Amino acid sequence: MNLSEKRLLGVKITSTPQNELIEILASRLKKHQKTVIFTPNPEILVKAYQNASFSKVLNKSDINIPDGVGIRLFLGTPVIKGRQFMLDVLSSMNAYRQHAFLIGGDSKTMAKCVKKLSHLYPSLAVTSIAGPMLNNQGNADTEIDRLIQKDITDRILKERPDFLFVGFGAPKQELWINNNIEKLPVYGAMAVGGSFDYLAGTALIPPRFVNNLHLEWLWRLITQPKRLIRVFMAVIVFPILVVKEKIFKNSL
């Protein structure tokens, strides 16, 4: 079973159906094949369009799930929510009694995530650590943050988890994974954005009717007004760039 892909704004998007994708991922985890998963949404694709280095990093992943109704509108791929896919990955790991390591967020949020996941997946080993502050290249800048980064590396070398879940926000989380994945003894990593906040209950999950109407962007704007610029990029800038790209290609 092979992965299928499409492209949007220069970034590959995995178009394999979600149920097949979970089977492929479970097989890769069982075989200890190193796998990197990113969750590009319209906002992330806009950032990649504006930053060629970030676009290159996104295209180095093994799986880029289509996380956003805007992507579905232009590619016809079903939406795969990043936070749900994270739980699907964890469920697969639970079946094989593997070890998940969570990185990012503050210590209280991470502790809540570990408690919740330990309840949901009793056969899964779960540990966590609060991450450092990162610069725009995905690296720790200050001495304190470099010490935190070293602590993360030391913990991973000691615990040897199977898979990392990294939540620094885009593009820092993707860049951090790209900078570190090859030198860490793990079988892969997934960028999870704000999923830790939803899991810990510090962010409100949209009601089902909001998801059914594909209005999660409006829900986020109402519950988190500081996301105004990010919502604008996803709802206004993204479709303009895609239409512009399509017109340009058709004119050639």
C-alpha positions in Angstrom: 0.0 0.0 0.0 1.6 3.2 -1.2 1.1 6.8 -0.3 -0.5 9.1 -2.9 0.2 12.8 -3.2 -1.0 16.0 -4.7 0.6 19.5 -4.6 -0.7 22.9 -3.6 1.3 26.1 -3.5 4.4 24.1 -4.1 3.9 21.7 -1.1 3.1 18.0 -1.4 -0.2 17.0 0.3 -0.8 13.3 1.1 -4.1 12.3 -0.6 -4.2 8.7 0.7 -7.6 8.1 2.5 -7.4 8.4 6.3 -8.2 4.7 7.0 -5.4 3.5 4.6 -3.0 6.1 6.0 -3.5 4.8 9.5 -2.8 1.2 8.2 0.4 2.4 6.5 1.6 4.3 9.5 0.9 1.4 11.9 2.9 -0.8 9.6 5.8 1.7 9.5 5.7 2.0 13.3 5.7 -1.8 13.8 8.7 -2.1 11.4 10.5 0.9 13.2 10.6 2.9 9.9 11.4 6.5 10.7 8.4 8.6 9.7 7.9 12.4 9.9 4.3 13.7 9.8 3.4 17.3 9.2 -0.1 18.8 9.2 -0.2 21.6 6.7 -3.3 23.8 6.8 -4.1 26.9 4.7 -2.2 29.2 7.1 0.9 26.9 7.0 0.8 26.7 3.2 0.7 30.5 3.0 3.8 30.7 5.3 5.5 28.1 3.0 4.6 30.1 -0.1 6.3 33.1 1.5 9.4 31.2 2.8 11.1 28.8 0.3 13.2 27.3 3.1 10.1 26.3 5.1 8.5 24.9 1.9 11.5 22.7 1.4 11.3 21.4 5.0 7.6 20.6 4.5 8.4 18.6 1.4 11.0 16.5 3.2 8.3 14.9 5.4 6.9 11.4 4.8 3.3 12.4 5.4 1.6 15.8 5.0 -2.0 15.4 6.0 -4.6 17.8 4.5 -5.6 19.7 7.6 -8.2 22.2 6.5 -11.4 22.6 4.4 -9.6 25.1 2.2 -7.3 22.3 1.0 -10.2 20.1 0.3 -11.9 22.8 -1.8 -8.9 23.0 -4.1 -7.6 19.4 -4.1 -10.7 17.4 -3.4 -9.0 15.5 -0.6 -11.0 14.8 2.6 -10.0 16.9 5.6 -7.9 15.1 8.2 -7.8 17.0 11.5 -4.4 17.1 13.0 -5.6 16.6 16.5 -7.6 13.6 15.5 -4.8 12.1 13.5 -2.5 12.5 16.5 -5.0 10.4 18.5 -5.1 7.8 15.7 -1.3 7.6 15.8 -1.3 7.2 19.6 -4.0 4.5 19.3 -1.8 2.6 16.9 1.1 2.9 19.3 -1.0 1.8 22.2 -1.8 -1.5 20.3 2.0 -2.2 20.1 2.7 -1.0 23.7 5.0 1.7 22.4 6.4 4.9 24.0 5.2 8.4 23.1 7.2 11.5 24.1 5.5 14.9 24.1 7.5 18.1 23.6 6.2 21.6 23.9 3.8 23.8 25.9 4.2 24.6 29.6 4.7 21.9 32.3 1.1 22.1 33.6 -0.3 21.6 30.1 2.0 18.7 29.4 1.2 17.0 32.7 -2.5 17.2 31.9 -1.8 15.7 28.4 0.1 12.8 30.0 -2.7 12.1 32.5 -5.4 12.2 29.7 -3.4 9.9 27.3 -2.5 7.4 30.1 -6.3 7.1 30.7 -7.2 6.8 27.1 -4.4 4.4 26.1 -3.4 2.3 29.2 -0.9 0.2 27.2 0.9 3.3 26.0 3.9 4.7 27.8 3.7 8.5 27.8 6.3 11.0 29.0 6.6 14.7 28.3 8.8 17.8 28.7 8.2 21.5 28.3 10.1 22.8 25.3 12.4 25.8 24.9 11.7 29.1 23.2 12.8 28.8 19.6 13.9 31.3 17.0 12.6 31.4 13.4 15.1 28.7 12.4 13.7 26.3 15.0 16.7 26.5 17.2 17.2 27.6 20.9 18.8 31.0 21.1 19.4 31.8 24.8 21.6 29.9 27.2 18.6 28.8 29.2 16.8 27.5 26.2 19.9 25.7 25.0 20.0 24.0 28.4 16.4 23.0 28.0 17.1 21.7 24.5 20.0 19.6 25.9 17.7 18.3 28.6 15.3 17.2 25.9 18.0 15.4 24.0 19.3 13.7 27.2 15.8 12.6 28.1 15.3 11.1 24.7 18.7 9.3 24.7 17.8 7.9 28.2 14.2 6.9 27.6 14.5 6.0 23.9 10.8 6.6 23.1 9.4 5.3 19.8 7.8 8.5 18.6 7.8 12.2 19.3 4.9 14.6 19.3 6.1 18.2 18.9 3.9 21.3 19.6 5.8 24.5 19.1 3.5 26.0 16.5 4.3 26.4 12.8 6.9 26.8 11.4 9.0 26.4 14.5 7.8 22.8 15.2 8.5 21.6 11.7 11.9 23.3 11.6 12.8 21.8 15.0 11.9 18.3 13.8 13.9 18.8 10.7 16.9 20.0 12.7 16.8 17.1 15.2 15.1 14.0 13.9 18.1 12.3 12.3 20.3 12.6 15.4 17.7 11.2 17.8 17.1 7.5 18.5 13.3 7.6 17.6 11.2 6.1 14.9 9.6 9.4 13.9 7.9 12.6 14.9 4.7 14.5 14.3 4.1 18.3 14.4 0.9 18.8 16.4 0.4 22.5 16.6 -2.2 23.4 19.3 -3.3 19.8 19.8 -1.8 19.7 23.3 -4.0 22.6 24.4 -7.2 20.8 23.2 -6.0 17.6 24.8 -5.3 19.3 28.1 -8.6 21.2 28.0 -7.1 24.6 27.9 -8.6 25.3 24.5 -12.2 24.6 23.6 -12.8 21.9 20.9 -15.4 23.2 18.4 -18.9 21.6 18.6 -19.8 19.0 16.1 -22.1 21.3 14.2 -19.3 23.8 13.7 -17.1 21.1 12.2 -20.0 19.9 10.0 -20.5 23.4 8.6 -16.7 23.7 8.1 -16.6 26.9 10.3 -13.8 25.9 12.6 -11.9 29.1 11.5 -14.8 31.2 12.8 -14.9 29.2 16.0 -11.2 29.9 16.6 -11.7 33.6 15.8 -14.5 33.9 18.4 -12.8 31.9 21.1 -9.3 33.2 20.4 -9.5 36.7 19.0 -5.7 37.0 18.9 -5.8 34.6 15.9 -7.3 37.3 13.7 -4.2 37.6 11.5 -3.8 33.8 11.2 -7.5 33.4 10.3 -7.1 36.2 7.7 -4.2 34.3 6.1 -6.1 31.1 5.9 -9.5 32.4 4.8 -8.5 35.4 2.6 -4.8 35.2 1.5 -4.7 31.4 0.9 -7.5 31.2 -1.7 -6.2 34.3 -3.5 -2.7 32.7 -3.8 -4.2 29.3 -5.0 -6.4 31.0 -7.6 -3.4 33.1 -8.7 -1.3 30.0 -9.0 -3.9 28.2 -11.1 -4.4 31.2 -13.4 -0.6 31.4 -13.9 -0.3 27.7 -14.8 -3.3 27.9 -17.2 -1.7 30.8 -19.0 1.5 28.9 -19.7 
